[in-house]
Amino acid sequence: MPDFLWLIAALLTTLLGMACLALAMDVHWRQVRDAERTRGSAIATCSVGYLLLTASLVCCLFADTATMAVLVWMVLLAISAIGITFTLSWYPRLLRPLAFSGRTRAGK
């Protein structure tokens, strides 16, 4: 697979990973879903986020040498964090497909 496809895959997985980590916070979850949720879904969302960020590092390692891959990965982390921040500020409902938990906490 060409290097640029690995880098595109790294960018997409980093964006998704940062979005999942943001949705692991209750404040951002309520912005997207307008509902409370269980603690288990918060842990699952956080775990998926970390797995996606690890997958993005692996994609970067396939695209370049280790020293360059880590540098590119760090830049992708910063770009993705800014992108998810702007998404949560301007149009948080865009992240609704990532809020995959169907169960909510009863009584609220």
Buried (B, 14 or more C-beta within 10 A) or exposed (E): EEEEEBBEBBBBBBBBBBBBBBBBBEEBBEBBBEEEBEEEBBEBBBEBBEEBBEBBBBBBBBBBEEEEBBEBBEEBBEBBBEBBEEBBEEEBEEBEEBBEBEEBEEEE
